[in-house]
């Protein structure tokens, strides 16, 4: 179904390489989020954006970068500075409201692995 | 520090048994609380939020400010309830959701 589309579903990174994960939404949501999920842990917030051209660091932003040039798009770049990038990455969006207190809609996720 | 604890990694019950998935949080102020669920091969999705005070798929969750808990309950579990459940408080002071580690509910026939 539509809503939030993440691509690719699987991604492999070589050592020292930057990779970009795509997240697109057609829900007309103002806020978008990137989470990282590791086995046995909950979702940890990497970056979030409440409006176009603005974003804030989450709890584990080091080694990641984002941009929010369009309302519907919030790509995440995993840089070579991220020493342990192997994880499952989830993108989410939510409607207008104070910060994250509106229900979040999630994509299917991207699984990133190191070659 | 803000923290949310889901003490059980796995909760295994038989069909028809009552279910309680525990969630405790440590937040200042009055957070809003959510339960999210992920069924097999489906996206993570909102199950319910405490402010709505509603029952979704037979599940309810009561906010207990004295015990700082937001346990998810269902009187009679069904096999289709088998999924991963995440408790997620939101605090305006921190301006973000914090997800617990999750509890996997397995309902056996």
Contacts between the chains, C-beta under 8 A, distances in Angstrom:
chain1	res1	chain2	res2	distance
A	35	B	99	7.6
A	40	B	9	7.3
A	40	B	101	6.5
A	41	B	101	5.6
A	42	B	4	7.7
A	42	B	6	7.9
A	42	B	86	6.2
A	42	B	98	7.8
A	42	B	99	3.8
A	42	B	100	5.1
A	42	B	101	4.6
A	42	B	102	5.9
A	43	B	44	8.0
A	43	B	86	7.2
A	43	B	99	4.1
A	44	B	99	7.7
A	45	B	96	5.8
A	45	B	97	7.5
A	45	B	98	8.0
A	48	B	96	6.8
A	58	B	96	6.9
A	90	B	44	6.8
A	92	B	44	8.0
A	98	B	92	5.9
A	98	B	95	7.5
A	99	B	90	7.2
A	99	B	92	6.5
A	99	B	95	3.7
A	99	B	96	6.2
A	100	B	90	5.4
A	100	B	95	6.8
A	100	B	96	4.9
A	100	B	97	4.5
A	101	B	32	5.1
A	101	B	90	4.6
A	101	B	92	7.0
A	103	B	34	7.2
A	103	B	46	4.4
A	103	B	49	6.9
A	104	B	36	7.9
A	104	B	46	7.2
A	104	B	97	6.9
A	105	B	45	7.7
A	106	B	43	5.0
A	106	B	44	4.3
A	106	B	45	6.9
A	107	B	43	6.9
A	108	B	43	5.9
